[in-house]
Amino acid sequence: MTDGAPGTDGATYAWAPSEPTTRKNRSGLWIGIPAGATAVALIAASLVLIAPGASVAGVQIGGLTAGAAAQAISTRLADTAVVVESPAGEVTVTGADLGATVDAAALADKAFADNPMWKPAAWFPEGAGVAVQIDESAATAALRDKAPGAYRAPVDATVAYDAGSQAYVATPAEAGEGIDVATVAAALQSAFDSGETTTTVDATLVPVEAPVSTDEAGAAVATLNGILDSAGFYVGDERTVPVDRATAASWLTVTPDGTGDFVISADQSAIQTVVDGLTGTVDRGAVNADVIVDTGGEVIHTLTEGQTGRALGDTAGIAAAFATQLADGNGRYALNVTETPFDTTKTERRIDVNLSTQTTTLWQNGQVYRTYTISSGAGEHATHTGNFRIGWKTAMQDMGCVPGYDYCTKDVPWVAYFNGDEGFHGTYWHNNFGTPMSHGCINMTIPQAKELYDWAYRGTEVSVHY
């Protein structure tokens, strides 16, 4: 006891000092924090890194992220060198020179998906092969730049308008010569697959095709000549305003598009000069038809063709539209017109031959147009009765005058046959009209025969009766 406090037994005791309170030891916590963070970081890293030992085409990508792996693959390919030994000498080109590419991002993503670091069983996988793509144009250009003596430039096919033939013609392409790109590409592929950074290959010289081929030029010529064949402004199927071949060709420009094809363009302002005159050419009034018909209304002869009237509307925009159409290879421009129908005048004609009265009557629209006194066939050569039509006509003919006939009459005028060898004709050898006199034909005076000849068209109905 301290301070001499009295006890119960009369003695005085002094208190001993109290022991200090024991503190909890937290040093382990502070020591453990860095170790835990390291473990967490390692776990996180294992979730984004590719397993050790992984490779693509000899490129070690273990321990890398997919992005870094993709970069490593692309870099290796770009740096891979091919020493090309050709008849024109030795040159060295890299994957970068050849425009070589692979889908590095996809390869790296697949490598990580198949071989993540967190999956120990996937560590040390076998390398994966990959297809290398070559930019043939870039490869050809690189080889040509490094070994110009190995190249003879190809000549493109061309297209031009020939004024003499008024047609487009093609000049064929000519192949050149150069180092075989396929051989060089195969060598690069082999080196990349095996993980080599340099390889050597013997390359031969092969034909180099022209960018613009003969076939492509021929196709362009066919399109262009198709335009010239049909160029014009149409109303329906009628080429109302033709455009001659030379004029159409003067509107067109033909240029290679850089990919082997040809581009056609048309001069809108030149087309406009023709469009400005369209109205005067296209517009017209209706023309009524005038036709000869039989008793059934069927047309047997057209005196005047009917023609619809038409009027062209606003011509604004036609030149631009036609220029676009020509560029697409179409030379037929359809015009929009307002049409006016025509009327048709029909004239009915028929011929009546009365053997009893020895007359021939021309009927027109149900009325008598002319009546003639005639001479029909006599005796055993009586003219046959029946319904016939005018067939063959001739202005003059010898009748009989061949074996089998017992007569010969020269220079018979204005003959219009209606039944075999029976017909109407002029007669100069007798004037006994009104009495049967012939071998079956209808004899008429020469002026009357001429009038009937001109009036009765082929197909005119002929009725012969008593």
C-alpha positions in Angstrom: 0.0 0.0 0.0 1.1 3.5 -0.5 0.4 6.5 1.6 0.4 4.4 4.7 -3.2 3.4 4.7 -4.0 1.5 8.0 -5.1 -2.1 7.7 -7.6 -4.1 9.7 -4.9 -5.7 11.8 -3.5 -2.3 12.8 -0.6 -2.4 10.4 0.0 0.1 7.9 0.3 -1.1 4.2 1.6 0.6 1.0 -0.1 -0.2 -2.5 2.1 -1.5 -5.2 1.9 0.3 -8.6 -0.8 -1.0 -11.0 0.5 -3.0 -14.1 -0.1 -1.1 -17.4 -3.0 -2.3 -19.6 -1.8 -4.6 -22.3 -2.3 -3.1 -25.9 -3.5 -5.2 -28.8 -0.7 -5.9 -31.4 -1.9 -4.5 -34.8 1.4 -4.7 -36.6 0.2 -7.8 -38.4 -2.6 -5.7 -40.0 -0.2 -3.1 -41.3 2.2 -5.7 -42.5 -0.5 -7.6 -44.3 -2.0 -4.7 -46.3 0.8 -4.6 -49.0 0.8 -8.4 -49.4 -3.0 -8.4 -49.9 -2.9 -5.6 -52.4 -0.3 -7.6 -54.3 -2.4 -10.7 -54.3 -5.4 -8.7 -55.6 -3.3 -7.1 -58.3 -2.0 -10.5 -59.4 -5.5 -11.9 -59.6 -6.6 -8.9 -61.6 -3.7 -9.3 -63.9 -4.5 -12.9 -64.5 -7.9 -11.8 -65.8 -6.5 -9.7 -68.7 -3.2 -11.4 -69.6 -2.5 -14.3 -72.0 -1.1 -17.4 -70.5 2.7 -17.9 -70.6 4.1 -19.7 -73.6 1.3 -18.7 -76.0 2.4 -17.7 -79.5 0.9 -16.8 -82.8 3.0 -17.6 -85.9 6.1 -17.7 -83.8 5.3 -14.4 -82.0 5.5 -15.0 -78.2 2.4 -13.3 -76.7 2.4 -14.9 -73.3 2.0 -12.5 -70.4 0.7 -9.8 -72.7 -2.7 -8.2 -72.9 -4.8 -8.8 -76.0 -4.0 -5.3 -77.3 -0.3 -5.7 -76.7 -0.4 -9.1 -78.4 -2.1 -7.7 -81.4 0.5 -5.0 -81.7 3.3 -7.6 -81.4 1.8 -9.8 -84.1 1.4 -6.8 -86.5 4.9 -5.6 -85.8 6.4 -8.9 -86.5 4.6 -9.3 -89.8 5.5 -5.7 -90.9 9.2 -6.4 -90.1 9.5 -9.8 -91.7 11.8 -9.5 -94.7 11.8 -11.4 -98.0 14.9 -11.4 -100.1 13.7 -11.8 -103.7 16.1 -13.2 -106.3 14.8 -12.5 -109.8 16.2 -12.5 -113.3 16.5 -8.7 -112.9 18.4 -8.9 -109.7 18.0 -9.2 -105.9 15.7 -7.0 -103.9 14.5 -7.1 -100.3 10.9 -6.2 -99.3 9.2 -6.3 -95.9 5.7 -7.3 -95.0 5.0 -3.6 -94.6 6.2 -3.0 -98.2 3.9 -5.7 -99.5 0.9 -4.3 -97.7 0.7 -7.5 -95.6 -2.0 -7.7 -92.9 -3.5 -10.2 -90.5 -6.5 -9.8 -88.2 -4.2 -9.4 -85.3 -6.9 -8.1 -82.9 -9.0 -11.2 -83.6 -6.1 -13.5 -83.2 -5.0 -11.9 -79.9 -8.6 -12.0 -78.6 -8.9 -15.7 -79.5 -5.5 -16.4 -77.9 -6.7 -14.8 -74.6 -10.0 -16.6 -74.8 -8.4 -20.0 -75.3 -5.4 -19.4 -73.1 -6.0 -16.9 -70.2 -3.4 -16.6 -67.5 -5.9 -17.5 -64.8 -6.2 -21.0 -66.4 -2.9 -22.8 -65.6 -4.0 -25.8 -67.7 -3.8 -23.6 -70.7 -0.2 -22.5 -70.1 2.4 -23.2 -72.8 -0.1 -23.8 -75.6 1.0 -24.6 -79.2 1.4 -21.6 -81.5 -1.5 -20.8 -83.9 -1.0 -20.4 -87.7 -2.6 -17.4 -89.5 -3.4 -16.4 -93.0 -1.5 -13.4 -94.3 -3.3 -11.1 -96.7 -1.3 -9.2 -99.3 -2.3 -5.9 -101.0 -1.4 -7.0 -104.5 -1.3 -3.4 -105.8 1.0 -2.3 -103.0 3.1 -5.4 -103.4 3.5 -4.8 -107.2 4.3 -1.1 -106.6 6.9 -2.0 -104.0 8.6 -4.6 -106.1 8.5 -2.3 -109.2 10.1 0.6 -107.2 12.9 -1.6 -105.8 13.5 -3.5 -109.1 12.4 -1.3 -112.0 14.4 -3.4 -114.5 12.1 -6.4 -113.8 9.1 -4.6 -115.0 7.6 -3.8 -118.4 4.4 -1.7 -117.9 1.1 -3.1 -119.3 -0.9 -1.0 -121.7 -4.6 -0.4 -120.8 -7.4 -1.1 -123.3 -8.9 2.1 -124.5 -12.3 3.3 -125.9 -12.8 6.0 -128.6 -15.3 7.2 -131.1 -14.4 6.5 -134.7 -16.0 9.2 -137.0 -15.5 7.1 -140.1 -17.6 4.2 -138.9 -19.7 6.4 -136.6 -19.2 3.9 -133.8 -17.1 3.4 -130.7 -14.2 1.0 -131.0 -11.9 -0.6 -128.4 -8.1 -0.8 -128.6 -7.0 -4.1 -126.9 -4.9 -4.1 -123.7 -1.3 -5.3 -123.8 0.1 -7.4 -120.9 3.3 -6.2 -119.2 5.8 -8.3 -117.2 7.0 -8.3 -113.6 8.1 -10.3 -110.5 5.6 -12.9 -109.5 3.8 -11.4 -106.5 2.2 -14.8 -105.6 5.6 -16.4 -105.1 6.8 -13.5 -102.9 3.5 -13.6 -100.9 3.9 -17.4 -100.3 7.5 -16.9 -99.1 6.3 -14.2 -96.6 3.5 -16.5 -95.4 6.0 -19.4 -94.9 8.5 -17.2 -93.0 5.8 -15.7 -90.8 4.3 -19.2 -90.0 7.7 -20.5 -89.0 8.7 -17.4 -86.9 11.5 -16.5 -89.2 12.2 -12.8 -89.6 14.0 -13.2 -93.0 13.6 -15.6 -95.9 14.9 -15.9 -99.5 12.9 -16.9 -102.5 13.6 -17.3 -106.3 10.9 -15.4 -108.2 10.2 -15.6 -111.9 8.9 -12.9 -114.2 5.2 -13.4 -115.0 2.8 -11.4 -117.2 1.2 -8.4 -115.5 -2.3 -7.8 -116.7 -3.4 -4.2 -117.6 -5.7 -2.6 -115.0 -8.2 -1.9 -117.9 -8.8 -5.1 -119.7 -9.9 -5.8 -123.3 -13.1 -7.3 -122.0 -14.0 -4.3 -120.0 -13.3 -2.0 -122.9 -15.5 -4.2 -125.1 -18.3 -4.1 -122.6 -18.1 -0.3 -122.6 -18.1 -0.2 -126.4 -21.2 -2.3 -126.5 -23.0 0.0 -124.1 -21.9 3.1 -126.0 -22.9 1.8 -129.4 -26.2 0.7 -127.9 -26.7 4.4 -127.0 -25.9 5.6 -130.5 -28.2 3.0 -132.1 -31.2 4.2 -130.1 -30.4 7.8 -129.2 -33.4 10.1 -129.4 -36.6 11.5 -127.9 -39.5 9.0 -128.0 -43.2 9.2 -127.8 -44.2 5.6 -127.0 -42.2 3.4 -129.4 -41.8 6.1 -132.0 -38.4 7.8 -132.1 -40.0 11.2 -132.7 -36.8 13.2 -132.6 -33.8 11.0 -133.6 -30.3 12.1 -132.5 -27.7 11.2 -135.1 -24.8 9.1 -134.0 -22.2 11.9 -134.3 -24.2 14.3 -132.3 -24.9 11.7 -129.6 -21.2 10.8 -129.4 -20.3 14.5 -129.1 -22.4 14.6 -125.9 -20.6 11.7 -124.3 -17.3 11.5 -122.4 -15.8 8.1 -121.5 -13.1 7.8 -118.9 -11.6 4.9 -117.0 -12.7 4.9 -113.3 -9.3 3.6 -111.9 -10.7 0.2 -111.1 -10.9 -1.2 -114.6 -14.3 0.0 -115.6 -15.4 3.0 -117.7 -17.5 5.9 -116.6 -19.9 7.5 -119.1 -20.9 11.2 -118.6 -23.0 13.4 -120.8 -22.9 17.2 -121.5 -26.2 18.6 -120.3 -25.6 22.0 -121.9 -25.2 20.3 -125.4 -28.3 18.3 -124.9 -30.2 21.4 -123.9 -29.7 22.9 -127.4 -31.8 20.0 -128.8 -34.3 20.2 -126.0 -34.9 23.8 -126.9 -36.3 22.8 -130.3 -38.3 19.8 -129.2 -41.7 21.6 -129.0 -41.6 22.6 -132.7 -40.8 19.1 -133.7 -43.0 17.1 -131.4 -46.2 19.2 -131.4 -48.7 18.4 -134.2 -52.4 18.5 -134.8 -54.6 15.5 -135.2 -55.0 14.0 -138.7 -58.3 12.2 -139.4 -58.2 8.8 -141.0 -60.0 8.1 -144.4 -60.5 4.4 -145.2 -62.4 2.2 -147.6 -64.4 -0.6 -146.0 -66.5 -3.5 -147.1 -70.2 -4.1 -146.2 -69.1 -5.7 -142.9 -67.1 -2.5 -142.0 -63.6 -4.2 -142.4 -61.0 -1.9 -143.8 -59.9 -2.9 -147.3 -57.8 0.2 -148.1 -56.5 3.2 -146.2 -56.6 6.5 -148.1 -55.3 8.6 -145.3 -53.6 7.3 -142.1 -55.0 8.7 -139.0 -52.6 10.5 -136.7 -53.1 11.6 -133.1 -52.4 15.1 -132.2 -49.9 15.8 -129.5 -48.5 18.6 -127.4 -45.3 18.6 -125.4 -45.5 20.2 -122.0 -42.8 21.8 -119.9 -39.3 20.9 -121.1 -37.5 22.1 -117.9 -35.4 19.3 -116.5 -35.3 17.2 -119.6 -31.7 17.8 -120.5 -30.5 17.0 -116.9 -32.6 13.8 -116.8 -31.4 12.7 -120.2 -27.8 13.3 -119.2 -28.3 11.1 -116.2 -30.0 8.4 -118.3 -27.1 8.5 -120.9 -24.6 8.0 -118.1 -26.5 4.8 -117.2 -26.3 3.6 -120.9 -29.9 4.4 -122.0 -30.3 6.5 -125.1 -34.1 6.3 -125.3 -35.7 9.4 -123.6 -39.4 9.1 -123.2 -41.3 12.4 -123.6 -44.5 13.1 -121.8 -47.1 14.5 -124.3 -50.8 15.3 -124.2 -52.5 13.5 -127.1 -55.6 14.4 -129.1 -57.4 11.5 -130.8 -58.3 11.5 -134.5 -61.6 10.7 -136.2 -62.0 8.1 -138.9 -64.1 8.5 -142.1 -65.3 5.2 -143.5 -66.4 4.8 -147.1 -68.2 1.6 -148.0 -67.8 0.3 -151.5 -69.1 -2.8 -153.4 -69.7 -3.8 -157.0 -72.9 -5.4 -158.3 -73.0 -7.3 -161.7 -76.4 -8.0 -163.1 -76.1 -10.6 -165.9 -79.8 -10.2 -166.8 -79.6 -6.5 -167.4 -75.9 -6.6 -168.6 -75.0 -3.8 -166.1 -72.3 -3.3 -163.5 -73.1 -0.9 -160.7 -70.7 0.7 -158.3 -72.2 1.3 -154.8 -70.7 3.7 -152.4 -72.1 4.2 -148.9 -75.4 2.5 -150.0 -75.9 4.8 -153.0 -75.2 4.2 -156.7 -71.9 5.8 -157.6 -71.8 4.6 -161.3 -73.7 2.2 -163.6 -72.1 0.8 -166.8 -73.5 -1.2 -169.6 -71.2 -4.2 -170.0 -70.8 -7.4 -172.0 -70.5 -10.6 -169.9 -69.4 -14.1 -170.9 -71.4 -15.7 -173.8 -72.6 -19.3 -174.3 -70.5 -21.9 -172.7 -68.2 -19.2 -171.4 -70.9 -17.5 -169.3 -69.7 -15.5 -166.4 -70.0 -17.5 -163.1 -72.4 -16.2 -160.5 -71.5 -15.8 -156.8 -69.9 -13.5 -154.3 -66.3 -12.6 -154.9 -63.6 -10.0 -154.1 -61.3 -8.0 -156.3 -57.9 -9.7 -156.2 -55.0 -9.2 -158.6 -55.0 -6.0 -160.8 -52.8 -5.1 -163.7 -52.8 -2.0 -166.0 -52.4 -4.1 -169.2 -52.1 -7.7 -170.1 -52.2 -10.1 -173.0 -55.2 -12.5 -172.7 -55.2 -16.0 -174.0 -52.1 -16.1 -176.1 -50.8 -19.2 -174.4 -51.3 -23.0 -175.1 -54.8 -24.1 -174.0 -56.7 -21.0 -175.0 -58.4 -20.6 -178.4 -58.0 -16.9 -178.6 -55.3 -14.3 -178.1 -56.0 -10.7 -177.4 -53.0 -8.4 -176.9 -52.7 -5.3 -174.6 -56.0 -5.6 -172.7 -56.1 -2.6 -170.4 -57.2 -2.0 -166.8 -57.7 -5.6 -165.7 -59.2 -6.2 -162.2 -59.8 -10.0 -161.5 -62.5 -11.2 -159.1 -62.9 -14.9 -159.8 -59.9 -16.8 -161.1 -59.4 -15.7 -164.7 -62.7 -13.7 -164.7 -62.4 -10.0 -164.3 -63.3 -6.5 -165.4 -61.3 -5.0 -168.2 -61.4 -2.4 -171.0 -62.4 -3.5 -174.5 -61.2 -2.1 -177.8 -62.3 -4.9 -180.2 -66.0 -4.4 -180.1 -68.7 -1.9 -179.1 -71.6 -4.2 -178.7 -72.1 -3.5 -174.9 -75.3 -4.8 -173.4 -74.9 -8.2 -175.1 -72.8 -11.1 -173.8 -69.7 -11.2 -175.9 -66.7 -12.4 -173.8 -65.0 -15.6 -172.7 -66.2 -15.0 -169.1 -64.8 -11.5 -168.3 -66.9 -8.4 -167.9 -66.1 -6.2 -171.0 -66.3 -2.5 -170.5 -65.4 0.6 -172.4 -61.8 1.6 -171.8 -62.6 4.8 -169.8 -65.2 2.9 -167.7 -62.7 0.1 -167.0 -60.1 2.7 -166.0 -62.6 4.3 -163.6 -63.5 1.0 -162.0 -59.8 0.0 -161.8 -59.0 3.1 -159.8 -62.1 3.0 -157.7 -62.2 -0.7 -156.7 -59.3 -1.6 -154.4 -58.2 -5.1 -153.7 -60.7 -6.7 -151.4 -63.7 -4.9 -152.8 -66.8 -7.2 -152.8 -68.2 -8.3 -156.2 -71.7 -9.9 -156.4 -72.5 -11.6 -159.8 -76.1 -12.7 -160.3 -79.0 -12.8 -162.8 
